Amino acid sequence: MKIFTKLLLIIGCLSIFSLVLVGSFSFTSTEETLQEQIGSAQKIQAESMMGTIDRLLYERYLYIQDIANATPFKNILTNNQGQYKLARQRLREYASVTGPWDTLDIVNTNGEILIASDVGGGNAAEHSYEKNAFAIALSGQVYYSDVIIGHQGRPT
């Protein structure tokens, strides 16, 4: 081999080695910064998502308070059956306007479903996933659960 070819081969190998060395050095020096930036972006996104969920839950809570304070429902619970038709109509309206409810039920203290936004009925305390919610609601506390996939396949 000629000296020029050997020299060119050595320079080529050294330049490839130096490029690999510079590339690995720049990666290791910026890796921590990139991790911090990604972590910061994920934190901001998570906080935003939690804020959205909190607002949504609070909005649903206010809707439930409005529904609970509606006069037709109070009348049904005090055995004034004269407004049953109005109360049933109002409950269906609330169910479609206030949120993604599988069903909204007006339940007395015995667990009997007096009015339902769907064609349900029966006793709310009989359903295993509603027992805990029913007991807590009767004690006057606010209860919320994880997402429950209802019988219609929608989260409730």
C-alpha positions, 0 to 999 in steps of 0.5 A: 500500500502506498503511504498516501492510502495508509495515511488516508485510512488512518485519518478516516478511522480517526475521524470516525472514532472522533465522531463516535466519541463526540456523539456519545459525549453530546448524548450523555451531556444532554440526556439528563436535560432531555429527561428533565424536560420530558418529566416537566412536560409530563407533570404539566400534562398530568396536572392539567388532566387532574384539573379537568377531572376535578372540574368535571366531578365538581360540575357533576356534583353541582348537577346532583345538588340541583336535581336533589333540590328540585321541587318535583322530586321533593314532593315525590319523596314526601308522598305527594304522588300528584307530581309523579308524571312531572317528576319522571319527565323532569328526571329524564330531562336532567339525565340527558342534560346534566351528564353521561348518566347510565340512569338517574334514580330517585330512591327513598330511605328504604332503597326503593327506586321511586322514579328512574330515568330509564325503565328500571325499578326495584331496590337500589340496595340489592345491587352489589355495586350500589350497596356501599354508595347507598349506605354512605348517601343515607348517612349524608356524606358525598360518595363517588366511585371509580368508573363503573361500566353500566348495563348499557356499556357506558361508564357511570 
